[in-house]
Amino acid sequence: MQAEVAGSYEAVETQGNPLWWILLVTGSLWIVFALIVFQFDYTTVSALSILLGTVCIAAALFQAVAAFASRGWWRVANVVLALAFGAIGVAAYAHPQDTFTALASIFAFFLLIRGTCEIVVALLVRPAELWWAGLVSGAVQVLLAFWAAGNFGHKAFLLVVWVGASALAHGILQIVTGVRMRPHGAAAT
């Protein structure tokens, strides 16, 4: 399985993908979103819930699009992730008046699922260039998940930091993946 995944990534790296720039655009949008998150003062549970729901729904949409571009078990994994992220997003929208603890728990599961998947993918494509970026991003998200699940006080402030850091990590990972998928050499012309 690892050789098959690594072989498909090597083919993408040498031949490139004509839609590589889409990942650059979406990664840049995630980074802009993270910057916006860090600039606003979210003092109500409703605002935080809407923010969390938006991040989860956006991640679900990205996974759904990725499912159409993948094959085999990768397609199944992308569909499962899209459904999980969508359910978390809907839960955040459906109950905007829940406590900060509930929101932090929902977001902790989101980070744990996404971080674990990024670590697994990074390890499967290990021979690929910049595979370590996914490993670092996934590890940061798993650590944020356990931090979010803990009771460290100031949940409102920390929830904003977790959402912003997660969006920033996802944006950087998408930009790195887009650059890795860019056509090289004669294929680029």
N, C-alpha and C positions, 0 to 999 in steps of 0.2 A: 504493500500500500504506500509506504513512504517513497519508494523508488518511482512509483507511478505518479504521485503528486509532485515530486521533485522534477521528474521528466517533463510534466506539463508546464511547470513554472519556468523551466529552462527554455522550452519552446517559446513561451510568451516573451521571455527576456531577449532571445535572439531574434525572433521575428517581429515582436512588438504587437501592439493592439491599436487599431486606429481610433479607439475610443478612450485612450489613456487620459486624455485631457479632461474627461468627465470627473475622474477621481481628483484631479487637481482643483477643479471648480468646487466640488462638494467638500473636499478637505479644507479649502479656503473658507467656504461658508461656515463650516464647523468652527474654525478658528475665530472668525468674526463673531459668531454666536457666543463663543466662550468669552470674548472680550466684552460683549454686551452684557452677558451674565454678571461678570465681575464689576461692571460699572453701576448697575442698578441696585437700589436698596429695597430688598424684598422683606417686608415686615409682616405680611399676612400669610396665613396658611394657604389661602386660596391662590395667591400669586405664586407661591412655591409649588403648589400642586399643579397648576397650569404649566409652569416651567418644566417640571419633571415630566408631565404628560407629553409635552411637545418634544422633548429629547427622546423619550421612549418611542413615540409614534414615528419620528424621523428615522430612528434606528430600525424600526420594523419595516418602513418603506424601503430603506436601503437594502435590507436583507431580502425583501421580496424581489427587488430588481436583480440582486445577485443570484437569486434562485433561478431566474430565467437564463442567466448567462452561464450557469454551471450544469454539470452532468452527474449522474449517478448518486452516490451517497452525499456528495457536496450539495446537491440540490435539496435532498431531504434535510440535511443539517441547516441550510439556509431557510427553508420553509419552517422548520421547528423554531429557529431563532426568531423569525418574523412573527410567528404566532405568540411566542413568549413575550417578546418586546411589546407587541400590540396589546396583549392582555394587561401587562403592567401599565402601559400608557392609558388604557381605558379605565383601569382601576384608579389611577391618579386623577383623571378627569371626572369620573363618576362620584367620587367622594372628596371634593375639594376642601371640606371643612374638617377632615380628620386631623389628628394631632401630628406634630412634627415627628414623633416617634414612629408612627405608622408610615409616614412618607419616607423617613430614613430607612425603615425596614424594606419598603418596596424598592427604593433605589439601591439598597445593598444587594438585593437579589439580582437586579438588572446588571450591576457592576460585576457581580460574581459570575453570572452566566456569560456575559460578553468577554470579560477578562480571561476566563478559562478557555473559551473558544479561541481567542487570539493566541494564547500560549500554545494550544494544541496545533493550530495551523502553523505557527512559527516553527515548532519543532518538526512538523511534517515536511516543511519546505526548507529545512536547514541548509542544504547546499546552495540555495538561492542567494543572490546578492541582497544584502540588508535584511536578512531574515531576523536578525536580532532586534530590529525595531518593533516588530510584532510581539516578540518575547518581552521586551521592556514595557511596552504599552500594556500588555496583558497583565504582567506582574503588578504594575502600578494600579490597575483597575481592581485586581483581586485584593491588594492591600487597602485601597479605598473602601472596598466592600466591607471588610472586617472593621475598619474604622467607623464606617457609617452604621454598622450593626451594634457597635458599642455604645455605651452611655457616657458621653464625654461632655455633656452640657453644651449650651449655646447651639442647639440643634438647627435653628434657623440660619445662623451664619455658616455653620458647617455644611448644611445642605446646599447652599449656594456655591460654596467652595467645591464640594463634590461634583455638582453638576457642571460647573465651569471647567474643572480639571479633567473630567471625563470627556467633555466636548473637545477640549484642547488636545488630549491624547488621541482621540479618534480622528481629528482633523490632520494631525501630523502623520498618523499611520496611513491615512488615505493619500496624502501627498507623496509619501515615500513609495507607496504601492503604485501610484500613477507614474512617477518617474521611472520606477523599475519596469513598467509595462510599455514605456515609450519605445518606438522603433529605433534601432541603432543602425549606423552605417548606411549601406546602399538601400536598405529597406525603408529608411526614413525619408528618402527623396521621392 
